[in-house]
């Protein structure tokens, strides 16, 4: 996974199954396999990609 909201706050993560990575901008990104529901507290940005702002 590559999350690139801008040139200063980008992150890279990898894994199998549910993959999560938290960026320095306070946003956590989650990618889930096909057919899985959104993780609790996350908002869909596409079919398999979700985001959550840390408080």
Order of alpha helices (4+ residues) and beta strands (2+ residues): beta-beta-beta-beta-beta-beta
